[in-house]
Amino acid sequence: MPDIIDTHCHLTMSHYDPDRSDVIKRCLDSGVSRLITIGTDIDDSRMAIELAEKHDFIFAGIGIHPHDVKDIKNPEETYELLKSLASSKRVVAIGETGLDYHYMHSPKDIQQEHFRMHIEVARTLDLPLLIHSREAKEDTLNILSDTLTSGMRGVFHCFSGDMEMAEKALEMGFYISFSGVVTFKNANKILEIVRAVPLNRILVETDAPFLSPTPHRGKRNEPAYVRFVAEKVAEIKDLSIEETCKNIMTNAAELFKII
Ligand code: NI
């Protein structure tokens, strides 16, 4: 398997407590030569950075997940902490942040407020934004178009929107990241989007421990399985796996400044 990056996983989660070092070893054995582990609150972001400091090939994204923003007691303090954590050289992105109206674990207005705060941090620090958007197309695009200045960059992680949303995201200069969902049996809609997104804007991810691709669907996911996503992209784009992975690595290097 050629070198590939998992641009979005959650290796700090307790799902990996029993065997995290084995999971990390399997990444390297299967060609995952880079990965970005994403913190979902301040403590988890700290753990993501610690993990990235221990392994050369691991990098961290830090932020407060839209599910969890309702728990932010003192926003000023939280964002100061986030900014100071982001000074670590291992931090390559801010997020995941955005809007989730599917689960609605935090109220809409609170999610929107904190999405804007994350955008501000990313802009101040000149880091790419990891955008989570679920059933929140209009508000996500509005907030991004309100607040974006030229030069802002980022990725729609685990893309689940429609063609119009993909087109708007591309127009705004964002990358689009696909997860194991593209390997599912009923994936026709998302495969149309894989087909439409230019190769120089595609990223892949696992979102592990969630969303295991076929043939591991329903079990715990892990970064090594990102190859199933890359293989599906190669098939849809009618390219070799080598060429597909090479393009994805180049895209990730450009967006995250990972060499
Ligand atoms: Ni995630």
Residues whose N, C-alpha, C, O or C-beta is under 5 A from the ligand:
A	BS01	NI	D207
